Amino acid sequence: MKNFKSKIGIAILFGSITFSSCSKFEEMNIDPLKANETQVKIEYFFNNSLTGAQQDPNIAERIFVLDWKTAGRQHMTNGLALGTVNDDWSKEYYRYSAEWIKNASKGIQIANDEIKAGSAKDYTNNILQISRIWRAYLISELSDNFGPVPIDYAEGVNPDYKPVKDVYYYILEELKDAISKIDPNVKIPEDVLKFDRAYGFKYDSWIKYANSMRMRLAMRMSEVDAAKAKAEFEAAAATNKYIASPADNFTVAEKTGWDPLSGVMSREWNSQALSATLNNLYIGLGGIKSDQLVGTDLKSSIKDENYIGKRYANHFTTQTNDPSAGYWLDGLPNKIDPRAYKAFYIPGDLSNSNYSLYPSWTDDAKTQEEVLVSGSNQIKVNTKYTWNAFSLGDWGAKGTNNRLRSTLVGKVPALSQQFRASTSSRIFFASWESYFLLAEAAVRGWSTGTTAKQAYENGIKASFDYWGVGAYAGDYLNSENYNRVGTSVKFTHTTEPGDTHNMNYIDGYTNTPGTVSIKYPVNTLYKNGAVRNDLLTKIITQKFIANLPWLPLESWNDQRRLGLPFFENPAIENALPNLPDLNASNMMTSNIKFFPQRLNYPSSFREASPDKYQQAVSLLGGTDKVLTPLWWAKQK
């Protein structure tokens, strides 16, 4: 009989893994492989799985920050956004995921064996069902990255890989069945509750999470399997037991150090600068004036509403459909989503308690001056109290001559320190997501027990409360102001913005003022680019903003599924080798071939198990490439 690592297919690669890191945690983190027979309990394996999946700094930097946040456009980094997959990172993620799933599966196996033998505790069954719920999430996460994965993790079974459709059907059934088998009348001992970092084994909380997961996964299928998606979603929503308040949120507290509980965004050398995608969504959205949001010292830096900035034609790319491309805003935007200044610090705003001084071994974050270089001519740019984001891609010679873009830290807004210091709680599912899912379902005509408008507004309010800007929610919800991509907030305001809007600018070289007609981008991935301000665009825009920074994978999933919200194309001053279909003739349109769709299977899987690798690829529906869409992606 093969050992357990080989039984889950993906874990064939991981024979060298040990649990030595567990000893670094509190006493609850017992190493199950070194425990005696009386210590081998499901709660230990569950705890190791849940704790491990928080991602230690090694894997968090690679998968959460450099892959998910990049593909999900939560920050400005090229990498995966340009179709570049790092095989070493994928190897690590595959290895770690196998360990998390293996721990959950081993605990489930032990519990089933104890129940069969009649030696189980009265609460063992309930922890077994919670473990199934948790494992369902882990399988969905793995599949959403690679595609076909195994679903059979039984001892002694070398499982087959299954197509993504089968994986989703299986997970939905697992969640539903696990919920039905939880006995709420059984009490779990106090000394066992500590083994669940998320909910303390509160049954009602796990049931709500499972139903919210059912809604999330059902909605993922909405474009390719509408009948099944509708039935599964409606069944979950009808329970009226889903994550609907902050108290229900699935969160796990982070801590300083180097272990799975260290902050997923804590590595100082990752700048995590504001993305152009987010910037274009933020500016103007909701109509709240910066004057209401910033301190006295910053108010003089606020610019007129119709001013786009200084134009540096020789230093800023325009080879992209980013509507802000080519301009440097030498101040703060007149109106902006109030969450923006909470999520990202303003360069030079050193009195802000959430201003990040990372990397702490340099003075970059404290330095608000840089140069644009053209031969011997250097143009100084003061970045203090300014608000900008750079387009992704290859800027060619313009990039070489733009020190602003190469330094980033202290020059453009970057992620708030509250998410970098390992003192927050990582969010796996929050109430706002439930509400935005309900809003989308209602727009689709599904039965949800609420209206699309009410759910949409509840989602926004939940997000505003999280960021501490609830006082602005009323005005925000009634705003008809368009952002840079032509979307407004007010749910009943679906008037399209037109194709262009006039903005003032200043030539950065001559200081000559001018007027320019700025085009709203055409998102041909969604309804062929015919709309920018319909109900679904509003919902997904708000969901995207709310999910920052904890749920970048979901942001990437929505863009792959719907083409929403608008993602600007990478700049192509030079051709992008991993996005060969993007060129100067089509750069103003959107195409699925311009955006990453998945991670390639790691070479370690291909080399260690060529038969299983071939099976997985045969079920993918295309080649093992980053641009091959998954089953549930609309644009395939």
C-alpha positions as CSV (number, residue, x, y, z in Angstrom):
1,M,0.0,0.0,0.0
2,K,1.4,3.4,-0.9
3,N,1.8,5.9,1.9
4,F,-0.7,8.7,2.3
5,K,1.3,11.3,0.6
6,S,1.0,9.4,-2.7
7,K,-2.7,8.8,-2.3
8,I,-3.8,12.3,-3.2
9,G,-2.0,12.4,-6.5
10,I,-0.7,15.9,-6.1
11,A,1.2,14.9,-3.0
12,I,3.3,12.4,-4.9
13,L,5.8,15.2,-5.0
14,F,6.1,15.8,-1.4
15,G,7.7,12.9,0.3
16,S,10.3,15.1,2.1
17,I,7.7,17.2,4.0
18,T,7.7,17.0,7.8
19,F,5.7,18.7,10.5
20,S,8.7,20.1,12.3
21,S,7.4,23.6,11.9
22,C,4.4,22.8,14.1
23,S,6.6,22.8,17.2
24,K,6.9,26.5,16.8
25,F,3.3,27.1,17.5
26,E,1.5,27.0,20.8
27,E,0.9,23.8,22.6
28,M,-2.2,23.1,20.6
29,N,-0.2,22.5,17.5
30,I,0.6,18.8,18.1
31,D,2.6,17.0,15.5
32,P,0.2,14.1,14.5
33,L,3.0,12.0,13.0
34,K,4.9,12.0,16.3
35,A,1.9,11.7,18.6
36,N,1.1,8.5,20.4
37,E,-2.1,6.7,19.7
38,T,-4.1,8.6,22.4
39,Q,-3.1,11.9,20.8
40,V,-4.0,11.1,17.2
41,K,-7.3,13.1,17.1
42,I,-9.2,14.8,14.3
43,E,-8.9,18.2,16.0
44,Y,-5.1,18.1,15.8
45,F,-5.1,17.4,12.0
46,F,-7.8,20.0,11.5
47,N,-5.8,22.6,13.4
48,N,-2.7,21.8,11.4
49,S,-4.6,22.1,8.1
50,L,-6.3,25.4,9.0
51,T,-3.2,26.9,10.5
52,G,-0.9,25.9,7.6
53,A,-3.3,27.3,5.0
54,Q,-2.8,30.8,6.5
55,Q,0.5,30.6,4.4
56,D,3.9,31.1,6.0
57,P,6.0,33.9,4.5
58,N,7.6,31.6,2.0
59,I,4.4,30.6,0.2
60,A,2.4,33.8,1.0
61,E,4.9,36.0,-0.9
62,R,4.8,33.7,-3.9
63,I,1.2,32.8,-4.2
64,F,-0.9,35.3,-2.3
65,V,1.2,38.4,-3.1
66,L,3.0,37.8,-6.4
67,D,0.5,35.6,-8.1
68,W,-3.0,36.3,-6.7
69,K,-2.7,40.0,-6.0
70,T,-0.9,40.4,-9.3
71,A,-3.5,38.5,-11.4
72,G,-6.3,40.1,-9.4
73,R,-4.8,43.6,-10.0
74,Q,-4.7,44.6,-6.4
75,H,-1.3,46.1,-6.8
76,M,1.2,47.1,-9.5
77,T,3.5,44.2,-10.5
78,N,4.1,42.6,-13.8
79,G,4.7,38.8,-13.4
80,L,1.6,36.7,-13.8
81,A,-0.3,39.7,-15.1
82,L,1.9,39.5,-18.2
83,G,1.4,35.8,-18.5
84,T,4.6,34.9,-16.8
85,V,4.3,31.9,-14.5
86,N,7.1,31.0,-12.1
87,D,7.4,27.2,-12.0
88,D,9.3,27.3,-8.6
89,W,6.4,29.2,-7.0
90,S,3.9,26.8,-8.4
91,K,5.9,23.8,-7.1
92,E,5.8,25.3,-3.7
93,Y,2.1,26.1,-3.8
94,Y,1.3,22.6,-5.0
95,R,3.4,21.1,-2.2
96,Y,1.9,23.2,0.5
97,S,-1.7,22.6,-0.8
98,A,-1.1,18.9,-0.7
99,E,-0.1,19.2,2.9
100,W,-3.1,21.2,3.9
101,I,-5.5,18.8,2.2
102,K,-3.6,15.8,3.5
103,N,-4.0,17.0,7.1
104,A,-7.7,17.6,6.7
105,S,-8.2,14.2,5.0
106,K,-6.2,12.3,7.5
107,G,-8.3,13.8,10.3
108,I,-11.4,12.8,8.5
109,Q,-10.1,9.3,8.0
110,I,-9.3,8.9,11.7
111,A,-12.7,10.2,12.7
112,N,-14.5,7.8,10.4
113,D,-12.4,4.9,11.7
114,E,-13.2,5.8,15.3
115,I,-16.9,6.1,14.5
116,K,-16.9,2.8,12.8
117,A,-15.0,1.2,15.7
118,G,-17.3,2.7,18.3
119,S,-14.4,4.6,20.0
120,A,-15.3,8.1,18.9
121,K,-16.1,11.0,21.2
122,D,-19.6,12.3,21.1
123,Y,-18.3,15.4,19.3
124,T,-16.0,13.7,16.8
125,N,-18.7,13.5,14.1
126,N,-19.2,17.3,14.3
127,I,-15.5,18.1,13.9
128,L,-15.5,15.6,11.0
129,Q,-18.2,17.5,9.2
130,I,-16.4,20.8,9.9
131,S,-13.3,19.3,8.5
132,R,-15.2,18.3,5.3
133,I,-16.3,21.9,5.0
134,W,-12.8,23.2,5.4
135,R,-11.4,20.7,3.0
136,A,-14.0,21.6,0.4
137,Y,-12.6,25.2,0.4
138,L,-9.0,23.9,0.1
139,I,-10.0,21.8,-3.0
140,S,-11.8,24.8,-4.5
141,E,-8.7,27.0,-4.0
142,L,-6.4,24.5,-5.6
143,S,-8.8,23.9,-8.6
144,D,-9.3,27.7,-9.1
145,N,-5.5,28.0,-9.6
146,F,-4.7,24.9,-11.8
147,G,-8.0,23.3,-13.0
148,P,-8.6,19.6,-12.8
149,V,-7.6,18.1,-9.4
150,P,-8.4,14.9,-7.4
151,I,-11.5,14.7,-5.3
152,D,-10.9,11.3,-3.7
153,Y,-8.5,11.5,-0.8
154,A,-9.2,8.1,0.9
155,E,-6.4,6.1,2.4
156,G,-5.0,3.5,0.0
157,V,-6.4,5.2,-3.1
158,N,-4.2,6.8,-5.8
159,P,-6.9,9.1,-7.1
160,D,-7.8,10.1,-10.6
161,Y,-7.9,13.7,-11.6
162,K,-11.4,15.1,-12.3
163,P,-12.6,17.8,-14.7
164,V,-13.3,21.2,-13.0
165,K,-17.1,20.6,-13.5
166,D,-16.9,17.4,-11.5
167,V,-14.8,19.1,-8.8
168,Y,-17.4,21.8,-8.4
169,Y,-20.3,19.4,-8.3
170,Y,-18.4,17.3,-5.7
171,I,-17.6,20.3,-3.5
172,L,-21.2,21.6,-3.5
173,E,-22.5,18.2,-2.5
174,E,-19.8,17.9,0.2
175,L,-20.8,21.2,1.7
176,K,-24.5,20.4,1.6
177,D,-24.0,16.9,3.1
178,A,-21.6,18.1,5.8
179,I,-24.1,20.7,7.0
180,S,-26.9,18.2,7.2
181,K,-24.8,15.9,9.5
182,I,-23.8,18.5,12.2
183,D,-25.7,17.8,15.4
184,P,-26.1,21.2,17.2
185,N,-27.0,19.5,20.5
186,V,-23.5,18.0,21.0
187,K,-21.2,20.2,23.0
188,I,-17.5,20.3,22.3
189,P,-15.3,20.5,25.4
190,E,-13.7,23.9,26.2
191,D,-10.2,22.5,25.9
192,V,-10.9,21.4,22.3
193,L,-12.3,24.7,21.1
194,K,-8.8,26.3,20.8
195,F,-8.0,24.0,17.9
196,D,-10.3,26.0,15.6
197,R,-8.6,29.4,15.1
198,A,-11.5,30.6,12.9
199,Y,-14.7,29.9,14.7
200,G,-13.8,28.0,17.9
201,F,-16.0,25.1,16.5
202,K,-19.1,27.2,16.7
203,Y,-21.6,25.1,14.6
204,D,-23.7,28.0,13.5
205,S,-20.7,29.9,12.2
206,W,-19.4,26.9,10.2
207,I,-22.9,26.3,8.7
208,K,-23.1,29.9,7.6
209,Y,-19.7,29.7,6.1
210,A,-20.6,26.5,4.2
211,N,-23.7,28.1,2.8
212,S,-21.8,31.2,1.8
213,M,-19.3,29.0,0.1
214,R,-22.1,27.2,-1.7
215,M,-23.3,30.6,-3.0
216,R,-19.8,31.6,-4.1
217,L,-19.1,28.3,-6.0
218,A,-22.6,28.2,-7.5
219,M,-22.2,31.7,-8.9
220,R,-18.8,30.7,-10.3
221,M,-20.7,28.3,-12.6
222,S,-23.3,30.8,-13.6
223,E,-22.0,31.5,-17.1
224,V,-21.5,27.9,-18.2
225,D,-24.0,25.8,-16.2
226,A,-26.8,28.2,-15.4
227,A,-29.5,25.7,-14.3
228,K,-27.2,24.0,-11.8
229,A,-25.8,27.3,-10.6
230,K,-29.3,28.6,-10.0
231,A,-30.6,25.5,-8.2
232,E,-27.5,25.3,-5.9
233,F,-27.5,29.0,-5.1
234,E,-31.2,29.2,-4.4
235,A,-31.0,26.2,-2.1
236,A,-28.1,27.8,-0.1
237,A,-29.8,31.2,0.1
238,A,-33.1,29.7,1.2
239,T,-31.5,28.5,4.4
240,N,-31.1,32.1,5.5
241,K,-28.0,30.9,7.2
242,Y,-25.0,32.6,5.5
243,I,-22.4,35.1,6.5
244,A,-24.4,38.3,6.9
245,S,-22.6,40.3,9.7
246,P,-19.0,41.0,10.8
247,A,-19.5,38.5,13.6
248,D,-20.0,35.8,11.0
249,N,-16.9,36.6,9.0
250,F,-14.4,33.8,8.5
251,T,-11.1,35.3,9.8
252,V,-7.9,34.1,11.3
253,A,-5.7,36.4,13.4
254,E,-2.2,37.0,12.2
255,K,0.9,37.4,14.3
256,T,4.5,38.5,13.9
257,G,7.3,36.0,13.2
258,W,8.0,33.5,10.6
259,D,5.3,30.8,10.6
260,P,1.9,30.2,8.9
261,L,0.3,32.8,11.2
262,S,2.7,35.6,10.0
263,G,1.0,38.2,7.9
264,V,0.5,37.2,4.3
265,M,1.4,40.7,3.1
266,S,4.2,41.3,5.6
267,R,7.4,41.0,3.5
268,E,8.9,44.4,3.5
269,W,10.5,44.2,0.0
270,N,7.1,43.8,-1.7
271,S,6.0,47.4,-2.5
272,Q,2.4,46.5,-3.1
273,A,1.8,49.8,-4.8
274,L,-1.7,50.9,-6.0
275,S,-2.7,49.3,-9.3
276,A,-3.9,51.3,-12.3
277,T,-7.0,49.1,-12.2
278,L,-7.9,50.1,-8.7
279,N,-7.0,53.7,-9.3
280,N,-9.3,54.0,-12.3
281,L,-12.1,52.5,-10.2
282,Y,-11.5,54.7,-7.2
283,I,-11.2,58.2,-8.7
284,G,-14.5,60.0,-8.8
285,L,-16.5,56.9,-7.7
286,G,-19.1,57.9,-5.1
287,G,-18.6,61.7,-5.4
288,I,-17.0,62.1,-2.0
289,K,-14.5,65.0,-2.0
290,S,-11.0,64.5,-0.9
291,D,-11.5,67.7,1.2
292,Q,-13.7,65.6,3.5
293,L,-11.2,62.8,3.8
294,V,-7.7,64.2,4.3
295,G,-6.0,66.3,7.0
296,T,-5.5,70.1,6.8
297,D,-1.9,69.8,5.6
298,L,-3.0,67.9,2.5
299,K,-6.0,70.0,1.5
300,S,-4.0,72.5,-0.6
301,S,-2.8,69.6,-2.8
302,I,-6.3,68.7,-4.0
303,K,-6.8,69.4,-7.7
304,D,-9.9,70.4,-9.7
305,E,-12.3,67.7,-10.7
306,N,-11.6,68.1,-14.4
307,Y,-7.8,68.1,-14.1
308,I,-6.0,64.9,-15.1
309,G,-2.4,66.0,-14.4
310,K,0.8,66.7,-16.1
311,R,1.6,65.1,-19.4
312,Y,5.1,63.6,-19.9
313,A,4.9,62.3,-23.4
314,N,8.5,61.1,-23.4
315,H,8.4,59.3,-20.1
316,F,4.9,57.8,-19.7
317,T,3.6,55.1,-21.9
318,T,0.3,55.5,-23.8
319,Q,0.5,52.1,-25.5
320,T,-2.4,50.8,-23.4
321,N,-6.2,51.3,-22.9
322,D,-5.6,52.6,-19.4
323,P,-7.6,55.9,-19.5
324,S,-5.1,57.6,-17.1
325,A,-2.1,56.6,-19.1
326,G,0.4,59.3,-20.0
327,Y,-0.4,61.6,-17.1
328,W,1.1,62.3,-13.7
329,L,-1.4,63.8,-11.1
330,D,0.7,66.3,-9.2
331,G,-1.7,66.4,-6.3
332,L,-4.7,64.6,-5.0
333,P,-7.9,63.8,-6.9
334,N,-10.9,66.0,-6.2
335,K,-13.2,63.1,-5.6
336,I,-12.4,59.5,-4.7
337,D,-13.9,56.4,-3.1
338,P,-13.3,57.1,0.7
339,R,-11.8,53.6,1.1
340,A,-8.9,54.4,-1.1
341,Y,-7.1,56.6,1.4
342,K,-7.6,53.9,4.1
343,A,-6.3,51.1,2.0
344,F,-3.3,53.0,0.5
345,Y,-1.1,55.7,2.1
346,I,-0.5,59.0,0.3
347,P,3.2,59.6,-0.4
348,G,4.7,61.9,2.1
349,D,1.8,61.7,4.6
350,L,4.2,60.6,7.3
351,S,1.9,61.6,10.1
352,N,-0.5,58.9,9.1
353,S,-0.3,56.1,11.6
354,N,-0.8,53.6,8.8
355,Y,2.0,55.0,6.6
356,S,4.3,52.2,5.8
357,L,8.0,52.8,6.0
358,Y,8.9,49.5,4.4
359,P,11.5,48.5,3.5
360,S,12.7,49.7,6.8
361,W,16.4,49.4,5.9
362,T,16.1,52.3,3.4
363,D,14.7,55.8,3.4
364,D,12.8,55.3,0.2
365,A,9.4,55.7,1.8
366,K,10.5,59.0,3.3
367,T,11.9,60.3,0.1
368,Q,9.4,62.3,-2.1
369,E,11.5,63.4,-4.9
370,E,12.6,61.6,-8.1
371,V,13.8,62.5,-11.6
372,L,12.7,61.8,-15.1
373,V,15.8,61.4,-17.2
374,S,16.2,62.3,-20.8
375,G,19.9,62.2,-21.6
376,S,21.7,64.8,-19.6
377,N,18.4,66.6,-18.9
378,Q,16.8,65.7,-15.6
379,I,13.3,66.7,-14.7
380,K,12.6,66.7,-10.9
381,V,9.3,65.5,-9.8
382,N,8.0,66.1,-6.2
383,T,5.8,63.1,-5.2
384,K,4.6,64.4,-1.8
385,Y,0.9,64.4,-1.5
386,T,0.3,63.0,-5.0
387,W,-1.9,60.1,-6.1
388,N,-0.8,58.0,-9.1
389,A,-0.7,54.5,-10.4
390,F,1.4,53.1,-13.2
391,S,0.2,50.8,-16.0
392,L,1.6,47.3,-16.2
393,G,3.6,46.1,-19.1
394,D,6.7,47.0,-21.0
395,W,7.3,50.8,-21.2
396,G,10.4,50.5,-23.4
397,A,12.6,53.5,-23.4
398,K,10.0,55.6,-21.6
399,G,10.3,53.2,-18.7
400,T,14.1,53.4,-18.7
401,N,13.8,57.2,-18.5
402,N,11.3,57.1,-15.7
403,R,12.8,56.7,-12.2
404,L,9.4,57.2,-10.6
405,R,8.3,53.9,-12.0
406,S,11.4,52.1,-11.1
407,T,11.5,53.2,-7.5
408,L,7.8,53.2,-6.5
409,V,8.2,53.2,-2.7
410,G,7.4,56.7,-1.4
411,K,6.5,57.8,-4.9
412,V,3.0,56.3,-5.4
413,P,0.4,55.1,-3.0
414,A,1.1,51.7,-1.4
415,L,-0.7,49.3,0.9
416,S,-1.4,50.6,4.4
417,Q,0.8,49.4,7.2
418,Q,-2.2,47.9,9.0
419,F,-2.0,45.0,6.6
420,R,1.8,44.6,6.6
421,A,2.6,44.4,10.3
422,S,1.0,41.0,11.0
423,T,-1.4,42.5,13.4
424,S,-4.6,42.1,11.4
425,S,-6.9,39.1,10.8
426,R,-6.8,37.4,7.4
427,I,-10.3,37.2,5.9
428,F,-11.4,34.2,4.0
429,F,-15.1,35.2,3.6
430,A,-16.8,38.4,4.7
431,S,-20.5,39.5,4.8
432,W,-20.1,41.9,2.0
433,E,-19.3,39.1,-0.4
434,S,-22.5,37.3,0.6
435,Y,-24.5,40.5,-0.2
436,F,-22.8,41.1,-3.5
437,L,-23.5,37.4,-4.5
438,L,-27.1,37.9,-3.5
439,A,-27.3,41.1,-5.6
440,E,-25.8,39.4,-8.6
441,A,-28.2,36.4,-8.2
442,A,-31.2,38.8,-8.0
443,V,-30.1,40.6,-11.1
444,R,-30.0,37.2,-12.8
445,G,-33.6,36.6,-11.7
446,W,-32.8,34.0,-9.1
447,S,-34.8,33.7,-5.8
448,T,-32.7,35.2,-3.0
449,G,-35.1,36.5,-0.4
450,T,-34.0,40.0,-1.0
451,T,-33.8,42.6,-3.8
452,A,-30.7,43.3,-5.9
453,K,-30.7,46.9,-4.7
454,Q,-31.0,46.1,-1.0
455,A,-28.3,43.4,-1.2
456,Y,-26.0,45.7,-3.2
457,E,-26.3,48.5,-0.7
458,N,-25.9,46.2,2.3
459,G,-22.7,45.0,0.7
460,I,-21.3,48.5,0.3
461,K,-22.4,49.4,3.9
462,A,-20.6,46.3,5.3
463,S,-17.4,47.3,3.4
464,F,-17.6,50.9,4.5
465,D,-18.1,49.8,8.2
466,Y,-15.0,47.6,7.9
467,W,-12.9,50.5,6.7
468,G,-14.4,52.9,9.3
469,V,-16.0,55.2,6.7
470,G,-19.6,54.4,7.3
471,A,-20.4,58.1,7.8
472,Y,-20.0,58.6,4.0
473,A,-22.2,55.7,3.0
474,G,-25.4,57.7,2.5
475,D,-24.0,60.2,0.1
476,Y,-21.9,57.6,-1.6
477,L,-24.9,55.3,-2.4
478,N,-26.8,58.2,-4.0
479,S,-23.9,59.4,-6.1
480,E,-24.2,59.5,-9.9
481,N,-20.5,60.5,-10.4
482,Y,-18.6,58.4,-12.9
483,N,-15.2,56.9,-12.2
484,R,-12.4,56.8,-14.8
485,V,-14.0,53.7,-16.4
486,G,-17.5,55.2,-16.6
487,T,-19.3,53.5,-13.7
488,S,-21.3,55.2,-10.9
489,V,-22.5,54.0,-7.5
490,K,-26.2,54.7,-7.3
491,F,-28.0,51.5,-8.1
492,T,-30.8,53.0,-10.1
493,H,-28.5,55.2,-12.1
494,T,-27.7,53.2,-15.2
495,T,-27.3,56.1,-17.6
496,E,-24.2,55.5,-19.7
497,P,-21.4,58.1,-19.5
498,G,-20.9,58.5,-23.2
499,D,-17.6,57.7,-25.0
500,T,-15.4,60.6,-23.9
501,H,-15.1,63.4,-21.3
502,N,-13.0,66.5,-21.5
503,M,-10.1,67.0,-19.0
504,N,-7.6,69.8,-18.5
505,Y,-3.9,69.0,-18.3
506,I,-0.5,70.7,-18.2
507,D,2.4,69.9,-20.4
508,G,5.1,68.7,-18.0
509,Y,8.0,70.0,-20.1
510,T,6.7,73.5,-21.0
511,N,4.0,74.0,-18.3
512,T,1.6,74.9,-21.1
513,P,-2.1,74.2,-20.2
514,G,-4.3,72.2,-22.5
515,T,-7.5,70.3,-22.9
516,V,-7.8,66.7,-23.9
517,S,-10.7,64.4,-24.7
518,I,-10.3,61.3,-22.5
519,K,-12.0,58.1,-23.7
520,Y,-13.8,55.8,-21.4
521,P,-12.3,52.4,-22.0
522,V,-14.2,49.8,-24.0
523,N,-14.4,46.5,-22.1
524,T,-15.1,44.1,-25.0
525,L,-14.9,41.2,-22.6
526,Y,-18.3,42.2,-21.1
527,K,-21.3,42.6,-23.4
528,N,-18.9,43.4,-26.2
529,G,-18.0,46.7,-24.6
530,A,-21.5,48.1,-25.1
531,V,-22.1,49.1,-21.5
532,R,-20.1,50.5,-18.6
533,N,-22.7,51.3,-16.0
534,D,-25.2,48.5,-15.9
535,L,-26.2,46.7,-12.7
536,L,-23.8,43.8,-12.9
537,T,-20.9,46.1,-13.6
538,K,-21.8,48.1,-10.5
539,I,-22.0,45.0,-8.3
540,I,-18.7,43.5,-9.4
541,T,-17.0,46.9,-9.2
542,Q,-18.0,47.2,-5.6
543,K,-17.2,43.5,-4.8
544,F,-13.7,44.0,-6.3
545,I,-13.1,47.1,-4.1
546,A,-14.5,45.5,-1.0
547,N,-12.4,42.3,-1.4
548,L,-9.2,44.3,-1.2
549,P,-6.7,43.2,0.1
550,W,-7.8,39.9,1.6
551,L,-9.4,38.1,-1.3
552,P,-7.3,38.7,-4.4
553,L,-8.1,35.2,-5.7
554,E,-11.8,36.0,-5.8
555,S,-11.0,39.2,-7.7
556,W,-9.1,37.2,-10.3
557,N,-11.9,34.7,-10.4
558,D,-14.6,37.3,-11.2
559,Q,-12.5,38.8,-13.9
560,R,-11.9,35.4,-15.5
561,R,-15.6,34.6,-15.1
562,L,-17.2,37.8,-16.3
563,G,-14.5,40.1,-17.6
564,L,-15.4,42.5,-14.8
565,P,-14.4,44.9,-13.5
566,F,-12.4,46.5,-16.3
567,F,-8.7,45.5,-16.3
568,E,-6.5,47.7,-18.5
569,N,-4.3,46.0,-21.0
570,P,-0.6,45.9,-20.2
571,A,1.5,48.5,-22.0
572,I,3.2,47.3,-25.1
573,E,6.0,49.8,-26.0
574,N,7.7,46.5,-26.7
575,A,6.0,43.2,-27.5
576,L,5.2,41.0,-24.5
577,P,6.5,37.4,-25.2
578,N,3.9,35.7,-23.0
579,L,1.0,37.7,-24.4
580,P,1.7,37.3,-28.1
581,D,-1.8,38.3,-29.3
582,L,-1.7,41.7,-27.7
583,N,-0.3,44.3,-30.1
584,A,-0.5,48.0,-31.1
585,S,-3.5,47.3,-33.5
586,N,-5.7,45.8,-30.8
587,M,-4.5,47.3,-27.6
588,M,-7.7,49.4,-27.1
589,T,-9.9,46.4,-26.9
590,S,-10.0,43.6,-24.3
591,N,-9.5,40.0,-25.0
592,I,-9.2,36.8,-22.9
593,K,-5.8,36.2,-24.5
594,F,-4.5,39.4,-22.8
595,F,-5.1,38.1,-19.3
596,P,-3.8,35.1,-17.3
597,Q,-6.4,32.3,-16.8
598,R,-4.6,29.8,-14.5
599,L,-1.3,28.6,-13.3
600,N,0.5,25.9,-15.2
601,Y,0.9,22.6,-13.4
602,P,4.4,22.5,-11.8
603,S,7.1,20.6,-13.5
604,S,7.6,18.5,-10.4
605,F,4.2,17.0,-10.9
606,R,4.8,16.4,-14.6
607,E,8.1,14.7,-13.9
608,A,7.1,12.7,-10.9
609,S,3.8,11.4,-12.2
610,P,3.6,11.7,-16.0
611,D,0.5,9.5,-16.3
612,K,-1.5,11.6,-13.8
613,Y,-0.2,14.8,-15.4
614,Q,-1.4,13.7,-18.8
615,Q,-4.7,12.8,-17.3
616,A,-5.1,16.2,-15.7
617,V,-4.2,18.0,-18.9
618,S,-6.6,15.9,-21.0
619,L,-9.4,17.2,-18.7
620,L,-8.3,20.8,-18.9
621,G,-9.9,21.5,-22.3
622,G,-6.7,22.9,-23.7
623,T,-2.9,22.9,-23.3
624,D,-1.2,23.3,-19.9
625,K,-0.6,27.0,-20.4
626,V,-1.4,30.2,-18.5
627,L,-3.8,31.4,-21.1
628,T,-6.0,28.3,-21.1
629,P,-9.3,29.2,-19.4
630,L,-10.9,27.0,-16.8
631,W,-14.3,25.5,-17.3
632,W,-16.3,28.1,-15.5
633,A,-14.7,31.1,-17.4
634,K,-17.3,32.8,-19.6
635,Q,-14.9,33.9,-22.3
636,K,-13.6,30.5,-23.2
